Amino acid sequence: MSDSIILGIESSCDDTSAAIIKGNSILSNIAANQAIHKEYGGVVPELASRAHQQNIIPVVEKSFTKANIQQNAISAIGFTRGPGLLGSLLVGTSFAKSLAMSLNVPLIEVNHLQAHILAHFIEDANPMPPTFPFLCLTVSGGHTMIVLVKDYFDMEIIGKTIDDAAGEAFDKIGKIFDLDYPAGPIIDRLAKEGNPDAFKFNKPKLENFDYSFSGIKTSVLYFIQKEVRKNPDFIKENLNDLCASVQKCIIEILMNKLEKAARELNIREVAIAGGVSANSALRKAMEDNKERLDWSIYIPKFEYTTDNAAMIAMVAQLKFERGEFTDLRTSATAKYDL
């Protein structure tokens, strides 16, 4: 790994983040969160892009300060080109292009989903990085997929959700329970005090490696409507058990397909990535099953699970070594194939 110093910029959704990487060692990783979306129960694209405009300069400045690096010391700038919210991506893309032009350094575009997977190669992400080929269960608010990773930039999606992502399922079920947004971390916390076997919910029956989470959402909704008619305080009186039962169901859906893919492809190197990989039950399921399945597992540090610029900088570093640069004609894109 070279000793080039790269600035990474992430602005795909509602977190503005900037990071400095040297080789594969992160010198700074700064993020500004947008609390305003809690009022609306989800991310409002227009508000997100406005907040990025306010946050991006102070976040980038702080990343340089924490890394103790001068702007003229960087070798290149990596930025999230997509996928994500177009208005949010435009802020990060425009800023990256402007700064790269002013500093006369190369510009490197990064696929956000690729970055979640390649975050495992950051120096302190794991004791040891995965070896190729490996499977990566990539789970976030908007994406759920099993990716066969043959090399750094040779990836194949072998299974994906046909409807809701796992993170969306957590958030939509959280609304049914009248929880704040984002509901995933709240459900995770409340589930620790509940009985995961208290209630049973429907699981999809798909033959391949694909996922579906709309069924559990509907199952929970109908169940809650029926119980609340009998007892208006049902949710409040059973909230911990409800959260634990929902979480167990979603994690079992995720793990069953991952196990099926690993078995059929005869792969024992297995990783998780994305925001939902911070979920304690998913992490425990990986740990609990590694000996039974003879897996080598890779679970990223919490700071590299949610949207962050460290993972963008890591991909940019790998592309820098390969001389894979873009130019000022590049533009943000809401959809960006893996």
C-alpha positions as CSV (number, residue, x, y, z in Angstrom):
1,M,0.0,0.0,0.0
2,S,1.4,3.4,-1.0
3,D,1.9,6.3,1.4
4,S,-0.2,8.7,-0.7
5,I,-2.5,10.9,1.4
6,I,-6.1,11.1,0.2
7,L,-9.1,13.1,1.2
8,G,-12.4,11.2,1.1
9,I,-15.8,12.9,0.9
10,E,-19.1,11.2,1.6
11,S,-22.5,12.8,1.1
12,S,-24.9,10.2,-0.3
13,C,-27.7,10.6,2.2
14,D,-28.0,12.6,5.4
15,D,-24.4,12.4,6.9
16,T,-21.7,14.8,5.7
17,S,-18.4,13.1,6.2
18,A,-14.7,13.7,5.4
19,A,-11.7,11.6,6.1
20,I,-8.0,11.6,5.5
21,I,-6.2,8.3,4.7
22,K,-2.5,7.6,4.4
23,G,-1.8,4.2,2.9
24,N,-4.6,2.2,4.5
25,S,-4.4,4.0,7.8
26,I,-7.2,6.5,8.7
27,L,-5.8,9.8,10.1
28,S,-9.2,11.4,10.6
29,N,-12.9,10.5,10.0
30,I,-15.3,13.3,10.7
31,A,-19.1,13.3,10.3
32,A,-21.9,15.7,10.8
33,N,-25.3,14.1,11.4
34,Q,-28.7,15.7,10.5
35,A,-31.1,15.4,13.4
36,I,-33.8,17.4,11.6
37,H,-35.1,14.3,9.8
38,K,-36.3,12.7,13.0
39,E,-39.3,15.2,12.9
40,Y,-40.4,13.7,9.6
41,G,-39.8,10.0,10.3
42,G,-37.4,9.7,7.4
43,V,-34.8,11.6,5.3
44,V,-36.2,14.6,3.5
45,P,-34.0,15.0,0.4
46,E,-34.3,18.8,0.1
47,L,-33.4,19.3,3.7
48,A,-30.6,16.8,3.5
49,S,-28.9,18.6,0.5
50,R,-29.3,22.0,2.3
51,A,-27.6,20.6,5.4
52,H,-24.8,19.2,3.3
53,Q,-24.1,22.7,2.0
54,Q,-23.9,24.0,5.5
55,N,-21.8,21.2,6.8
56,I,-19.3,20.3,4.1
57,I,-16.7,23.1,4.6
58,P,-16.4,22.8,8.4
59,V,-16.4,19.0,8.2
60,V,-13.5,19.0,5.6
61,E,-11.6,21.6,7.6
62,K,-12.0,19.6,10.8
63,S,-10.7,16.5,9.0
64,F,-7.5,18.3,8.0
65,T,-7.1,19.7,11.5
66,K,-7.5,16.3,13.2
67,A,-5.2,14.6,10.8
68,N,-2.6,17.4,11.2
69,I,-2.3,17.6,7.4
70,Q,-2.1,20.7,5.2
71,Q,-4.4,20.8,2.2
72,N,-1.5,21.0,-0.2
73,A,-0.1,17.7,1.1
74,I,-2.9,15.5,-0.3
75,S,-2.3,13.4,-3.4
76,A,-5.9,13.1,-4.6
77,I,-9.6,13.5,-3.6
78,G,-12.1,10.7,-3.5
79,F,-15.8,11.3,-3.5
80,T,-19.1,9.4,-3.5
81,R,-20.5,9.6,-7.0
82,G,-23.5,7.4,-6.1
83,P,-25.8,5.7,-5.4
84,G,-27.8,7.9,-3.1
85,L,-29.9,11.0,-3.0
86,L,-29.1,13.1,-6.0
87,G,-29.3,16.5,-4.3
88,S,-27.0,15.3,-1.5
89,L,-24.5,13.7,-3.9
90,L,-24.4,16.9,-6.0
91,V,-23.1,18.8,-3.0
92,G,-20.2,16.4,-2.3
93,T,-19.4,16.0,-6.0
94,S,-19.3,19.7,-6.7
95,F,-17.2,20.4,-3.7
96,A,-14.7,17.6,-4.5
97,K,-14.4,18.8,-8.1
98,S,-13.8,22.4,-7.0
99,L,-11.2,21.5,-4.4
100,A,-9.4,19.1,-6.7
101,M,-9.2,21.8,-9.3
102,S,-7.9,24.4,-6.9
103,L,-5.3,22.1,-5.5
104,N,-4.4,20.6,-8.9
105,V,-4.8,17.0,-7.7
106,P,-6.5,14.0,-9.3
107,L,-10.2,13.3,-8.7
108,I,-11.4,9.7,-7.9
109,E,-15.1,8.7,-8.1
110,V,-16.3,6.0,-5.6
111,N,-19.3,3.7,-5.6
112,H,-20.9,3.9,-2.1
113,L,-21.8,0.2,-2.0
114,Q,-18.3,-0.9,-3.0
115,A,-17.0,1.3,-0.3
116,H,-19.0,-0.4,2.4
117,I,-17.5,-3.7,1.4
118,L,-13.9,-2.4,0.9
119,A,-14.0,-0.7,4.3
120,H,-12.8,-4.1,5.6
121,F,-9.4,-3.3,4.1
122,I,-8.9,-0.2,6.3
123,E,-5.9,-0.9,8.6
124,D,-7.9,-1.0,11.9
125,A,-11.2,-2.3,10.5
126,N,-10.3,-5.9,11.3
127,P,-7.4,-7.7,12.9
128,M,-6.9,-9.2,9.4
129,P,-8.7,-8.3,6.2
130,P,-10.7,-10.9,4.3
131,T,-9.0,-13.0,1.6
132,F,-10.5,-13.4,-1.8
133,P,-13.0,-14.8,-2.7
134,F,-15.3,-13.9,0.2
135,L,-19.0,-13.3,0.6
136,C,-20.2,-9.9,2.0
137,L,-23.7,-9.4,3.4
138,T,-24.2,-5.7,2.7
139,V,-27.1,-4.3,4.7
140,S,-28.2,-0.7,5.1
141,G,-31.3,1.4,5.1
142,G,-31.7,1.2,1.4
143,H,-29.8,-1.9,0.3
144,T,-29.7,-5.6,1.3
145,M,-27.6,-7.9,-0.9
146,I,-25.1,-10.8,-0.8
147,V,-22.0,-9.9,-2.8
148,L,-19.5,-12.4,-4.0
149,V,-16.2,-10.5,-3.8
150,K,-13.6,-12.0,-6.2
151,D,-11.1,-9.1,-6.0
152,Y,-11.1,-5.5,-4.9
153,F,-13.1,-4.3,-8.0
154,D,-14.5,-7.7,-9.2
155,M,-17.8,-8.1,-7.4
156,E,-21.0,-9.9,-8.2
157,I,-24.4,-9.5,-6.6
158,I,-25.7,-13.0,-6.1
159,G,-28.7,-12.1,-4.0
160,K,-30.7,-8.9,-3.2
161,T,-34.0,-7.8,-1.8
162,I,-36.9,-7.8,-4.1
163,D,-38.8,-5.2,-2.1
164,D,-37.8,-3.5,1.2
165,A,-34.2,-3.5,2.5
166,A,-33.6,-4.8,6.0
167,G,-33.0,-1.3,7.3
168,E,-36.3,-0.1,5.8
169,A,-38.0,-3.0,7.5
170,F,-36.6,-1.9,10.9
171,D,-37.7,1.7,10.3
172,K,-41.2,0.9,9.0
173,I,-41.9,-1.5,11.8
174,G,-40.5,1.1,14.2
175,K,-43.2,3.5,12.9
176,I,-45.8,0.9,13.7
177,F,-44.4,0.8,17.3
178,D,-44.4,4.6,17.3
179,L,-40.6,4.8,17.7
180,D,-38.4,7.6,16.5
181,Y,-36.4,7.6,13.3
182,P,-34.1,5.8,12.7
183,A,-35.8,2.9,14.4
184,G,-33.1,0.3,13.9
185,P,-30.8,1.3,16.8
186,I,-33.8,1.8,19.1
187,I,-35.2,-1.7,18.3
188,D,-31.7,-3.1,18.9
189,R,-31.5,-1.4,22.3
190,L,-35.0,-2.4,23.4
191,A,-34.6,-6.0,22.2
192,K,-31.9,-6.6,24.7
193,E,-34.6,-6.4,27.4
194,G,-37.1,-8.5,25.6
195,N,-37.9,-12.2,24.8
196,P,-37.1,-12.9,21.2
197,D,-39.4,-16.0,21.2
198,A,-42.5,-14.1,22.5
199,F,-44.1,-13.5,19.1
200,K,-43.7,-15.2,15.7
201,F,-43.8,-13.4,12.4
202,N,-43.9,-14.6,8.7
203,K,-40.7,-15.3,6.8
204,P,-40.5,-15.3,3.0
205,K,-40.0,-18.5,1.0
206,L,-37.7,-17.6,-1.9
207,E,-35.8,-20.4,-3.5
208,N,-32.6,-18.4,-4.6
209,F,-30.4,-16.1,-2.6
210,D,-32.8,-13.1,-2.8
211,Y,-34.5,-11.4,0.2
212,S,-37.9,-10.0,0.9
213,F,-38.9,-8.0,3.9
214,S,-42.3,-6.6,3.0
215,G,-44.0,-9.7,4.4
216,I,-42.7,-9.3,7.9
217,K,-43.7,-5.7,7.9
218,T,-47.3,-6.7,6.8
219,S,-47.3,-9.5,9.3
220,V,-46.3,-7.2,12.2
221,L,-48.9,-4.6,11.1
222,Y,-51.8,-7.0,11.0
223,F,-50.8,-8.6,14.3
224,I,-50.5,-5.2,16.0
225,Q,-53.9,-4.0,14.7
226,K,-55.6,-7.2,16.0
227,E,-54.0,-7.0,19.4
228,V,-54.5,-3.2,19.9
229,R,-58.3,-3.7,19.2
230,K,-58.3,-6.1,22.2
231,N,-55.9,-4.0,24.3
232,P,-55.1,-0.4,23.4
233,D,-51.9,-0.5,25.5
234,F,-50.6,-3.7,23.9
235,I,-47.6,-2.1,22.2
236,K,-46.5,-0.2,25.4
237,E,-46.9,-3.3,27.6
238,N,-45.0,-5.6,25.2
239,L,-42.6,-3.2,23.5
240,N,-39.4,-5.0,24.5
241,D,-40.7,-8.4,23.5
242,L,-42.0,-7.0,20.2
243,C,-38.7,-5.5,19.4
244,A,-36.8,-8.7,20.3
245,S,-39.1,-10.9,18.3
246,V,-39.0,-8.6,15.2
247,Q,-35.2,-8.4,15.4
248,K,-34.8,-12.1,15.7
249,C,-37.0,-12.7,12.6
250,I,-35.1,-10.2,10.5
251,I,-31.7,-11.5,11.5
252,E,-32.8,-15.1,10.9
253,I,-33.9,-14.1,7.4
254,L,-30.5,-12.5,6.7
255,M,-28.5,-15.3,8.1
256,N,-30.4,-18.1,6.5
257,K,-29.7,-16.8,3.0
258,L,-26.1,-16.0,3.8
259,E,-25.5,-19.5,5.1
260,K,-27.2,-21.0,2.0
261,A,-25.0,-19.0,-0.3
262,A,-21.8,-19.9,1.6
263,R,-22.7,-23.5,1.6
264,E,-23.6,-23.7,-2.1
265,L,-20.6,-21.7,-3.3
266,N,-18.3,-23.5,-0.8
267,I,-17.0,-20.2,0.6
268,R,-15.9,-19.9,4.3
269,E,-14.7,-16.3,4.2
270,V,-17.8,-14.3,5.2
271,A,-18.2,-10.6,6.0
272,I,-20.9,-8.1,6.8
273,A,-21.0,-4.4,5.9
274,G,-23.4,-1.4,5.9
275,G,-25.4,0.4,8.6
276,V,-27.3,-2.7,9.8
277,S,-24.0,-4.5,10.4
278,A,-23.8,-2.4,13.6
279,N,-26.8,-4.4,14.9
280,S,-25.8,-6.4,17.9
281,A,-28.0,-9.4,17.1
282,L,-26.5,-9.7,13.6
283,R,-23.0,-9.5,15.0
284,K,-23.8,-12.1,17.6
285,A,-25.3,-14.4,15.0
286,M,-22.1,-14.2,13.0
287,E,-20.0,-15.0,16.1
288,D,-22.4,-17.8,17.2
289,N,-22.3,-19.5,13.8
290,K,-18.6,-19.2,12.8
291,E,-17.5,-22.4,14.5
292,R,-20.6,-24.4,13.5
293,L,-20.2,-23.4,9.9
294,D,-16.3,-23.2,9.9
295,W,-16.4,-19.6,8.8
296,S,-13.7,-17.0,9.0
297,I,-15.9,-13.9,9.8
298,Y,-15.2,-10.2,9.3
299,I,-17.2,-7.7,11.3
300,P,-16.2,-4.0,10.8
301,K,-15.7,-1.5,13.6
302,F,-18.9,0.5,14.4
303,E,-17.4,3.7,12.9
304,Y,-17.0,2.0,9.5
305,T,-20.6,0.5,9.4
306,T,-22.7,3.7,8.9
307,D,-22.1,6.1,6.0
308,N,-18.6,7.5,6.5
309,A,-15.8,9.0,4.5
310,A,-13.1,6.6,5.7
311,M,-14.5,3.9,3.5
312,I,-14.6,6.3,0.5
313,A,-11.0,7.3,1.2
314,M,-10.1,3.5,1.3
315,V,-11.5,2.9,-2.2
316,A,-9.9,6.1,-3.5
317,Q,-6.6,4.8,-2.2
318,L,-7.0,1.5,-4.0
319,K,-8.0,3.3,-7.2
320,F,-5.1,5.8,-6.8
321,E,-2.6,2.9,-6.9
322,R,-4.2,1.7,-10.1
323,G,-4.2,5.1,-11.7
324,E,-8.0,5.1,-12.0
325,F,-9.0,8.8,-12.1
326,T,-12.0,10.7,-13.3
327,D,-12.2,14.3,-14.7
328,L,-14.3,17.3,-14.1
329,R,-16.9,16.1,-16.6
330,T,-18.1,13.5,-14.1
331,S,-21.5,14.0,-12.4
332,A,-23.4,12.5,-9.5
333,T,-25.8,9.7,-10.1
334,A,-28.6,8.4,-7.9
335,K,-28.1,4.9,-9.4
336,Y,-24.7,3.4,-9.7
337,D,-24.2,-0.3,-10.4
338,L,-21.9,-2.3,-8.2
